[in-house]
Amino acid sequence: MKTDQPLIQALGIHKTYNHSHVPVQALDDVSIDIHKGEFTAIVGPSGSGKSTLLNIIGGLDHASRGKILIGGQDISNLSDSDLIDFRKNNIGFVFQSFNLIPVLTAIENIEFIMLLQGTSKAKRSKRAIELLNAVGLGDKLHSRPNQLSGGQQQRVAVARALASKPAFILADEPTASLDSQSANNLLDIMQELNQLEQTTFIFSTHDPRVMDRAERIIHLVDGNIEKDSYTNGNIKQPTLKQLP
């Protein structure tokens, strides 16, 4: 769903890694615009550069050359501390390995990012409960990660990514560790949040289930964009309530 002003602009992104003093080019002059409300999949074979591009957009890695603009702000040259603050306030992350804090309960995992933002206990507790209800885990508030299935842990991770009301969410292979039912349930939730909240999702994936839902697919091959196309996506009727 396009708006005039891009939310994210990747401008001439190059990335070269040095493995045992041998340069390996992961991205070669990649430029893309992503608009608010898009449900976009970055796809390609292993080694195509899709996770590298996602990490650079999210400020988890630095480009060798090029710029990343988010809401018009160039994040490429931010100091490490400023970049941490920017990520905390603007970007939500969902990883293949869930990355939940094992000693914290579901509600505590979601509250943690809001705690770092200085949100009051009452407000962060209220939002965490609302988010867990939204992803169908209102009965798992006090369960720790090892008491949850893989699909449930990933839904907690999605709720955590939404907690800070980020500008967009980056999801790196979020369905790779899940069975078909859990993956489809997770994608239902993400797609409904996209439709109801205009939440922008950007996936790095090789999962056809994600590609089937995406409204835009960017194909990377050997660090280059081979194809960038908009699709109709497999749109389902929303059932979630709009989040406050």
N, C-alpha and C positions, 0 to 999 in steps of 0.2 A: 504494500500500500504506500504509494509514493507521495511525498510532499515536496515543495520546491527546494527548500534548503536541506542539503545532506546532513544527516546526523554524524556520519563518520566519513572521512575522506582519507584514503591511502594514496599517497602521491609518490610515484616513482620508487617503490620500495624494493631495495636490494638487500639480500642477506647472504653473507658468506661465512661459513664456519671453517676453522682450521683444525682438522683431525690429523694428529701426528704430523703437523707441519704441511699437510696437504690441503689446499683450499677446496672446499665443497660449496658450490653455489646452491642455496636452498630456494631463493627467490630472485627473479631477474626482471626488474623494472615493472613491478605490479602496481597498477592504479585502479582503484574502485571507489565508488560512492555508495553508501548505504543510507537509506532514508528511514525516518521514524515509522515504526509499525511494520517493517519488513520481517518476514519469516524466511530467512536465507540460509541455504546450505552451501558450504564450501566443500567440494568433493574432489576426489582424485585418488590414485593409487598410493601405497606407502612410499614415502620419500618425495611426494609431489610438492610439498611445502605448505599443505593446508594447516597443520597445527602450528607451524612457524608463523604463518600469517596471522592466525588467531592470537597467538601469544604477543606479537608485535602490536596488533590493534589494542590488546588489553594492557599494554605496558608491562608485560611480564618478561619481554625480551626487547632488545634494541635493534633497529635496522642498521645495516652497514651504511646505507645511504637512503635518502628519502624522508618523507614526513608523514605523520599521522595527525590529522586534525579531528577533534571531537567537539561538536558544537562550535566549530570555528576556532577552537584553541589548539595550538600546536603543542602536543605533549612530548615531542621527540627530544627536546632539550631540557625537560624538567629535571631538577635534582632528584636524587633517590627519595628523599623525605617528602618532597612535593608530589612525586609520582605515587607514593603510597597513599597520601591523602586524597589524591585525585581518584585513584582506583576505589578507595573506600567509599567515596561519596557518589561515584558516577557509574561504576561497572559492577555487574553481578557475574559470578563465575559458577559454572557447573562442570565438574570433571568426571571422567570415566571412573575414577577410583573413589568417588563420593567426597573424600577429604573432610569427613566429619571429625570433630574432636571426640575421641573415644570415651573420655571420662565425663563428658557432658551429656545431659538428656537432650531429647529432640527440641524442646522449647528453649533450653539453654544454648544449644548450637545456633538457633535462629536469633536469639537475643544478643549473641556475642558481638556481631558486627554493629548493632545499635548501641551496645555498651561502649565500643570504641568511638562511636560518633558522639557520645555524651548524652544519649537519649535517656530520659528518666525511667526508673524501674517500672512505673505504672504504664507508661506509654509503650515501652518495648515488650512488656508482658502481653498487653492487649493486642498489639500487632502480631506477635508471634502466635498467639492462640488463633487469631483470625486467619493467618496464613496456613497453619496446620489444618484448620477446618477446611480451608479452600482446596487443599491437596488431598483431602480425605483421610487425615490422620489426627482428627480431633481427640481420638481415644488413645493416642500414643504420646501425649505430652511429656510424660516422665520416663519414657523408654530410652535406654542408651542404644547406641548404634548396634552393639552386638546382640541386642534383643529384637532387632528389626531385620526383615528380609532385604535383599539387595534392592528390589523395587521400592520398598518403603524408605530405605536410606537415600535413594536418589530423589524421592519426592521431598524429603526433608532438605536435601541439598538445593532443590529448586525453590522451596520456601525461603531458605536462608539467602539465596541469591536475590530474592525479591524484597527482603526485609528493609533494605536501605532505600527503596524506591529508586533504583538505578536508572540511568538513561537507556541502558541496553544490557542484555545478558549474552555472554559468550558461553557456549556449551561445546566442550571438546569431547567428542565420541561419547555422549551421555548415555547411549543405549547399548554400548558394546558389551557390558558385563551383565546385561539383563536378558531374561527369557522373553519370548514373544509377547506374552500377555502383559508382563510388567512394562516392557518397552512401549507397547501400544497405549497402556494406561497413562504412562508418563507423557507421551506425545499428545494424547488427548488433552491433558492438563495444560501443557505448554501452548498448544494451539488455541485453546479456549482463552487463556490469559492474553495471548496475542490479539484475539478478536475483541475481547471485552475491554481490555486495559490499554490496547495499542502498545503492548510491551514488545520491544524489538528483540528478536532472537537471531543470533548468528551461530550456526553449527559448523563444526569441523567433523566430517563423517564420511564413512563409506557404506553406511547402513541404508539399504533401499527403502526401509520403512520411514526414515527421516526424509529422504529425497521425495518420497511419494506425497508427503505433507507440505513440502517447501513450496513457497510461492516464487522463489527465485533460486536458481542453481548456478553456482560459479564453479566451473571445471578447471582445476589446476593440473598441469602436466609438466614435470621437470622445472617447476618454479615459474611457469608462465601460465597466464590465463588462456586456455584453449577455447572456452565458450562461456558466455554469460547470458542466461536467458530467463525470462519471466514465464511462469506456468500458472495454471489455475489452482494448482494444489488440490489436495483431497480435503475439502472443507467440511467440517461437521457442525451440526447445530450446537451452539454453546449451552451448557447446563450449569456452569458455575455462576455464583452471584458476583457482582462487581465488588472489587475490594475497595475499602475506604482509602 
